[in-house]
Amino acid sequence: MQAAGHNWEIDAFDRLVIRHQQRSFESTFLLLPPSAAWSHSNALLSTPHHNYTVNDYPRLFTALGYPEGRLKLEAIREAGYDFLDRDPGVSVYCFHGGGVDTPERLVYESASAFPDSDPRIETGDGDGTVNMRSLEACARWKTVQSTHAVTVKYYEGVAHNEILHRDDVIDDVLRIAQRRAINQSR
């Protein structure tokens, strides 16, 4: 989103106009691949001159001609929105799909193409929107949770928005809600 813009494959939306709009929302910075889940050697975006990893966000924002991005990311981090290494203090249920081709790396073949041309998109496993490494990041809470359970459930072949409509997922959520209601009434 920050680099290429994402128009949800709707050709009527110019992805460069959408990119500008997406950059205006601080919440999109929370969607950047987290350093806790991604290897520092995995390139998220490649140009002929540099491979950008999770360690390179400030440098990437400069290369994009978007220095405000670095400032927004710093503000979000300073505010304590680095969720993965803190005990959230509640039980956590992570339900996610996978087995769907998902963007993993943006590749700009020429320096002149970066950042305003369509990149080549390399895919990996995920839910079509979120890569598997990021989806599995919530399992890290198992190492920092002291008193609350962390439950992770994977649904094979289920896409990002599809998970909201699946009967098996809805049944799992209802089972958890019913179990919690019974436990609280005791």
C-alpha positions in Angstrom: 0.0 0.0 0.0 2.6 2.5 1.1 4.8 1.9 -2.0 2.6 0.8 -4.9 -1.0 1.6 -3.7 -3.6 -1.1 -3.7 -6.7 -0.6 -5.8 -8.3 -4.0 -4.8 -8.0 -4.9 -8.5 -10.7 -2.4 -9.4 -9.4 -0.8 -12.6 -11.6 2.3 -12.2 -9.5 3.2 -9.2 -6.1 4.7 -10.0 -3.7 3.0 -7.6 -1.6 6.1 -7.4 -4.6 8.2 -6.2 -5.5 5.3 -3.8 -1.9 5.2 -2.6 -2.1 8.8 -1.6 -5.3 8.2 0.3 -4.0 5.0 1.9 -0.9 6.9 3.1 -3.1 9.4 4.9 -4.4 6.7 7.3 -2.1 6.0 10.3 -3.7 2.6 10.6 -2.1 1.4 7.4 1.2 1.6 9.1 0.0 -1.1 11.5 -0.4 -3.3 8.4 3.3 -3.2 7.5 5.0 -6.6 8.0 6.3 -6.7 11.6 10.0 -7.1 12.3 9.1 -9.7 14.9 7.6 -12.0 12.3 9.7 -11.3 9.2 13.4 -12.2 8.8 15.7 -9.2 8.4 17.1 -10.9 5.3 13.8 -11.2 3.4 13.3 -8.4 0.9 9.8 -6.9 0.9 10.5 -4.6 -2.0 13.3 -4.8 -4.5 14.7 -2.3 -6.9 17.8 -2.6 -9.0 19.6 -0.5 -6.3 18.3 -1.9 -3.0 16.4 -4.7 -1.4 14.2 -3.3 1.4 13.5 -5.4 4.4 11.6 -4.8 7.7 14.7 -3.0 8.9 14.6 -0.5 6.1 11.3 1.2 6.5 12.8 4.7 7.1 15.1 4.3 4.1 12.2 3.0 2.0 10.0 6.0 2.9 12.8 8.3 1.8 13.2 6.4 -1.5 9.5 6.7 -2.0 9.7 10.5 -1.6 7.4 10.1 1.4 9.4 11.3 4.5 6.1 11.7 6.4 5.9 7.9 6.4 9.0 7.6 8.6 7.5 10.2 11.0 4.2 8.4 11.2 5.8 5.0 11.8 8.0 6.4 14.5 4.9 8.0 16.2 3.0 4.7 16.1 6.0 2.8 17.6 6.5 5.5 20.3 2.8 5.2 21.2 3.4 1.5 22.0 1.7 -0.1 19.1 4.3 -2.9 18.9 1.8 -5.6 19.9 3.6 -8.8 19.3 6.1 -8.6 22.1 3.7 -7.5 24.8 1.3 -9.6 26.9 -2.1 -8.3 25.8 -3.6 -9.4 29.1 -6.5 -11.3 27.7 -7.1 -14.6 26.0 -6.3 -14.4 22.3 -8.0 -16.4 19.5 -6.3 -16.1 16.1 -8.3 -17.5 13.3 -6.8 -17.2 9.8 -6.9 -18.8 6.4 -4.0 -19.8 4.2 -3.1 -21.7 1.1 -3.9 -18.8 -1.1 -1.4 -17.0 -3.3 -0.6 -13.7 -1.5 1.7 -10.8 -2.4 5.0 -11.3 -0.6 7.5 -9.0 -2.4 7.2 -6.1 -4.8 9.9 -6.0 -7.5 10.6 -2.9 -9.6 12.7 -4.1 -12.6 14.2 -0.6 -13.4 15.1 2.4 -11.4 12.8 4.5 -13.5 9.8 2.3 -12.7 10.2 2.9 -8.9 7.8 3.8 -7.3 5.1 5.0 -9.7 4.9 2.0 -12.1 3.2 -1.3 -11.4 5.7 -3.6 -9.7 6.0 -7.3 -10.5 4.4 -9.1 -7.5 6.0 -12.3 -6.1 3.6 -14.4 -4.2 3.8 -16.8 -1.3 1.5 -18.5 1.1 -1.2 -16.5 2.9 -4.9 -15.6 2.7 -4.7 -13.6 -0.5 -4.2 -10.3 1.5 -2.0 -11.1 4.4 1.2 -13.2 4.1 1.5 -16.4 6.2 4.4 -15.0 8.2 2.3 -12.1 9.4 -0.8 -14.3 9.9 1.2 -16.6 12.2 2.7 -13.7 14.2 0.0 -13.9 16.8 1.4 -17.2 17.9 4.2 -15.2 19.4 1.9 -14.3 22.2 2.2 -17.8 23.4 5.8 -16.9 24.5 4.8 -13.6 26.3 1.4 -14.6 27.7 1.6 -15.5 31.4 -1.9 -16.1 32.5 -4.2 -16.2 29.4 -4.5 -18.8 26.7 -3.5 -18.2 23.1 -5.4 -20.3 20.5 -4.4 -20.3 16.9 -6.5 -22.0 14.3 -5.7 -22.3 10.6 -8.4 -22.8 7.8 -6.8 -24.3 4.7 -7.7 -22.6 1.4 -9.6 -19.8 3.0 -9.1 -16.2 1.8 -9.0 -13.0 3.9 -12.6 -11.8 3.6 -14.0 -15.3 3.0 -13.2 -16.2 6.6 -16.0 -14.0 7.8 -18.6 -16.0 5.9 -17.5 -19.5 6.7 -19.8 -21.7 8.7 -17.0 -23.6 10.3 -15.4 -20.3 11.5 -18.7 -19.0 12.7 -19.3 -22.2 14.6 -15.9 -22.0 16.2 -16.5 -18.4 17.3 -20.0 -19.3 18.7 -18.5 -22.3 20.6 -15.9 -20.0 22.3 -18.6 -17.4 23.1 -20.9 -20.0 24.6 -18.1 -21.6 26.6 -17.0 -18.2 28.0 -20.7 -17.3 28.8 -21.0 -20.6 30.7 -17.8 -20.1 32.6 -18.8 -16.5 33.6 -22.2 -17.6 34.9 -20.6 -20.1 37.3 
